[in-house]
Amino acid sequence: MTDPWLVFAGFALAVVVVAGLLRLVPRAPRRRLRRSVILLGFYASVLVLGAALSWTSVPGLVAGLRVAASVLQLLLVINLLAIALFDLLLRGLRVDYPDILHDVMVGAAYVVALGVLMHRAGVNLTSIVATSAVVTAVVGLSLQATLGNVVGGISLQLDDSINEGDWIELDNKTQGQVKKIRWRHTVIETRDWDTLIIPNGQLMTQSIRVLGKRDGEPVQRRMWVYFNVDFRYPPAEVIRVVEQALQGAPLEGVAREPKPHCLCHDMARENGDSVCYYAARYWLTNFSSNDSTNSLVRQRIYAALKRAHIPLAIPAKTIFVSQDDSEHRDRKRVRQLESHKAALAAIDLFANLSEDEQRTLAASAQLAPFSAHEVITRQGAKAHWLYVLLKGSAAVRVSAPGGDDRQVAVLEAPNFFGEMALMTGQPREATVIAQGEVECLRVDRKDLEGIIQQRPEIASEISGVLATRRVELAAAREGLDSVAKSQRLSSERSRILHAIRDFFALHSESDDHES
Ligand code: CMP
């Protein structure tokens, strides 16, 4: 028989070697080695006790100690093999496994090893299994809740749905970070510095939200920061200012991608207030500091709005009392008329009209704002208005019969468009689309017609302006020289003039001469 002290020396050497190897494997846990060291200590004590008792010749005790030594030897072998397999080999290969898998396998190995030992010692295992089935049933019934938690713990770890380090939200809206998943319970730490100990059975019966987790994406969570601005400030402008501020420079705790952005998510609720409701949305990277990151975002929004002279809405109901008498209305009308007239006079198409004619057009012109990408005129449509572009820019797009759609020009304010169809009665020859926030004045066809009917020579002036504009564009596109340009100008002018005269049923000067 092998000398038990030699066996002890072998185990001690194995423990030292395993301890040395554990140091070489990064992230390898050392806590399981402690169990082997303790078992080794027990083994040594049993050997010492056996040696002491051998002199006193108490046979029963000596035999008992021998069995204990055999059991301890088996436990040591199982523990050291488990460390070698799980902590050295699997960790070394960077294979992640749930702790419970290790525990279950070691537990099963203990049971098998003890069974083998008992069988060798002549114990009848069949009767033990039969008795233990009854005992198991009794114990199972009395420990139902505990077993439920244990099964919950096993499935939590095996199905990988929640891992240590994840941030989760429970059914009762409590949020926290998973610190430990144990056999019976899970430990969660909240942002308020509390520790929640939740029985695994309970955890398995509710729906758990794992915060910011998406397959194949970085762990980050979309956050909403709300603010209100009153109606008088165009939403597109508010959104532009806020997005520029949030995207312009990094903010701690805010992901670069997807970019933070802003949206107008509601208007006056139940007509009770006069504000637009906005939300800035960003992706939070550090879940433990959600409130402080929200605060940083709010500070940036506040400063950006202040710089743009856009005040946050005052959280109070304001009653506007306006003086609605005829004098007040007249003053307002005159102010509006003058501003429309100035806008019309600023474009070359109407620059040659008399003050009175400009005033007539201005009186009925309507302000028409458009938001980004809105279609202002559509190719092929019938024309009702001519547009004076007061603010912003618009893209002119033409689609060919084959379906080929291309941009032919970008018009910047101050400018005009929609004149061709309006003056000639042809369908719109292009689609004009707002590029961002756009503000236009719509000039009514009937008013223009009235002016042209009263002073037909205007048609000639207008055709001159329209022809010049068209030829300038064609010259830039086709590289026309000055001779070709002036030829094109004269033919284009006469074509447009004819079209205008036909459309407004005007007599041409030549007709007058002929009659
Ligand atoms: P209308 O045809 O009434 O409606 C579309 C308008 O787009 C058109 O009048 C012009 O004002 C404008 N437009 C068409 N083609 C061009 C172009 N090539 N460059 C600039 N503006 C254009």
Boltz pocket constraint, residues with backbone or C-beta under 6 A from the ligand:
constraints:
  - pocket:
      binder: B
      contacts: [[A, 377], [A, 383], [A, 396], [A, 408], [A, 409], [A, 416], [A, 417], [A, 418], [A, 419], [A, 420], [A, 421], [A, 422], [A, 427], [A, 428], [A, 429], [A, 430], [A, 431], [A, 432], [A, 473]]
      max_distance: 6.0
